[in-house]
């Protein structure tokens, strides 16, 4: 996994450098930015990371930056730091998923603990993304017919029902099912269902069309 990074965004040069030195001294890789614009201009980090974010900045507030990240689908674990905190701001920050909300001046240990908690979440989220990417790749390796069989099987249909729905033999369903298990790496039916749920491919199979009643005509 890529080395974790702590991003610091604070327009106060003294505060920014102080946070950077503190976190670097505790063994963290730190990248600091003077403004939200500078932060958004940097290349996205694919590995574990977190953000130490000032609340009040002239270009964009920390809360606005947090919302912008949400809109872009980048839910970084955030530790807010501010000398101008209030209850509504702290509540909004925490509802937005912030790890902590520290008032300046804070103890060095407070920030280190908050950053460690944020990085722990960042590591877990990065591992989840990598795992999901691997699952997606294995699912993509299935043929169209294998995906059809898998989707019906995990929806709860028996082999015989799958065969009838797809117009193939039950023996062929078993062959496809075995290939699905092999290609996805699932070692049991329950594991295959969990995999499909994580990928969002579990769905109720459509009901077969009802036979027409005798004497009815299509208009």
PyMOL commands that set and color helices and strands:
alter all, ss='L'
color gray80, all
select helices_A, chain A and resi 13-25+36-41+62-71+87-95+108-140+144-154+159-166+170-184+189-199
alter helices_A, ss='H'
color red, helices_A
select strands_A, chain A and resi 5-9+29-33+49-54+77-82+100-103
alter strands_A, ss='S'
color yellow, strands_A
deselect
rebuild
show_as cartoon
